[in-house]
Amino acid sequence: MSFLSILAEPEKPFEWIYTDPDTKKRYPATVFTLVQLPDEAVKEIRARHTTVERTGHSRDELVDNRDFSDDVLDAAIKSWTGMYAARGETKQPLECTRAMKLALPTKVKAEILRVVLGKEAGLEQAVSSKS
């Protein structure tokens, strides 16, 4: 029987494994520990990266989406295991720093944003537990 699930404790970190949305290939050797950001935190991050332009009677809010996404990724990725540099003779694990988080492949960052902003963490957890 299939059912939907949501995170009962959204602020509690959960483990997540990247699956390429195009090829459906999973990367189980690398495990991310993520947290679903509360709406208030997302609003605060968005406000930091929003400018208001007024022209006549209109008011336009412009969001710097790159900086917004970077801050969300930094806040949502708590740690990882199985992450290594692509080059080099020694296979040293990469530290989970802001710089390394932002150096992740674009597709990985997009999926993490989808999970933590799209409130799909519960569904992801249900899928991961079956694999």
KEDO-574625 format. One line per 2 residues: number of its first residue (from 0); their letters; for each residue x, y, z of C-alpha. Coordinates in steps of 0.1 Angstrom, whole numbers, padded with zeros to 4 digits. Example, Ala and Ser with C-alpha at 12.3 -4.5 7.8 and 13.67 -1.06 7.14 Angstrom:
REM KEDO-574625
0> as> 0123:-0045:0078 ~ 0137:-0011:0071
END
This chain:
REM KEDO-574625
0> ms> 0000:0000:0000 ~ 0014:0034:-0009
2> fl> 0009:0065:0013 ~ 0022:0100:0016
4> si> 0044:0111:0045 ~ 0055:0144:0059
6> la> 0082:0152:0084 ~ 0066:0154:0119
8> ep> 0097:0173:0131 ~ 0108:0194:0101
10> ek> 0137:0211:0121 ~ 0152:0176:0128
12> pf> 0181:0167:0105 ~ 0175:0137:0081
14> ew> 0197:0117:0058 ~ 0193:0121:0021
16> iy> 0210:0103:-0009 ~ 0212:0121:-0043
18> td> 0194:0104:-0072 ~ 0200:0120:-0106
20> pd> 0166:0131:-0118 ~ 0175:0124:-0155
22> tk> 0192:0090:-0153 ~ 0176:0078:-0120
24> kr> 0211:0067:-0109 ~ 0216:0068:-0071
26> yp> 0248:0077:-0053 ~ 0245:0058:-0020
28> at> 0281:0062:-0010 ~ 0275:0099:-0004
30> vf> 0250:0107:0023 ~ 0239:0143:0030
32> tl> 0225:0153:0064 ~ 0199:0180:0056
34> vq> 0173:0200:0075 ~ 0141:0213:0062
36> lp> 0141:0250:0069 ~ 0112:0266:0087
38> de> 0091:0290:0067 ~ 0103:0319:0089
40> av> 0139:0311:0082 ~ 0132:0310:0044
42> ke> 0114:0343:0046 ~ 0143:0359:0065
44> ir> 0169:0346:0040 ~ 0147:0359:0011
46> ar> 0143:0393:0028 ~ 0181:0396:0030
48> ht> 0184:0392:-0007 ~ 0154:0413:-0018
50> tv> 0155:0449:-0030 ~ 0125:0470:-0037
52> er> 0122:0493:-0067 ~ 0095:0518:-0070
54> tg> 0085:0533:-0103 ~ 0055:0556:-0101
56> hs> 0028:0537:-0083 ~ 0042:0503:-0088
58> rd> 0065:0484:-0064 ~ 0087:0456:-0077
60> el> 0106:0432:-0054 ~ 0138:0418:-0070
62> vd> 0153:0387:-0054 ~ 0189:0378:-0059
64> nr> 0181:0342:-0065 ~ 0217:0330:-0066
66> df> 0226:0345:-0032 ~ 0192:0333:-0018
68> sd> 0199:0298:-0030 ~ 0235:0298:-0017
70> dv> 0223:0308:0018 ~ 0195:0282:0018
72> ld> 0220:0255:0008 ~ 0245:0266:0035
74> aa> 0217:0265:0061 ~ 0201:0232:0049
76> ik> 0232:0210:0045 ~ 0244:0201:0079
78> sw> 0270:0175:0070 ~ 0279:0148:0046
80> tg> 0298:0116:0044 ~ 0315:0100:0013
82> my> 0323:0133:-0004 ~ 0358:0135:-0020
84> aa> 0377:0158:-0042 ~ 0375:0150:-0079
86> rg> 0412:0153:-0084 ~ 0443:0144:-0064
88> et> 0463:0114:-0055 ~ 0450:0111:-0019
90> kq> 0414:0103:-0013 ~ 0408:0128:0015
92> pl> 0372:0135:0026 ~ 0360:0170:0019
94> ec> 0350:0192:0048 ~ 0314:0204:0048
96> tr> 0321:0241:0045 ~ 0301:0268:0028
98> am> 0327:0269:-0001 ~ 0324:0231:-0006
100> kl> 0286:0232:-0004 ~ 0285:0259:-0031
102> al> 0310:0238:-0052 ~ 0285:0209:-0055
104> pt> 0273:0201:-0090 ~ 0244:0223:-0101
106> kv> 0220:0193:-0104 ~ 0228:0182:-0068
108> ka> 0222:0217:-0055 ~ 0189:0219:-0074
110> ei> 0177:0186:-0059 ~ 0186:0197:-0024
112> lr> 0167:0230:-0029 ~ 0137:0210:-0042
114> vv> 0137:0188:-0011 ~ 0142:0214:0016
116> lg> 0122:0243:0000 ~ 0095:0222:-0017
118> ke> 0086:0205:0016 ~ 0093:0171:-0001
120> ag> 0116:0158:0026 ~ 0089:0135:0040
122> le> 0084:0120:0006 ~ 0121:0116:0000
124> qa> 0125:0099:0034 ~ 0097:0074:0025
126> vs> 0114:0066:-0008 ~ 0149:0063:0008
128> sk> 0136:0039:0034 ~ 0123:0015:0007
130> s> 0156:0015:-0013
END
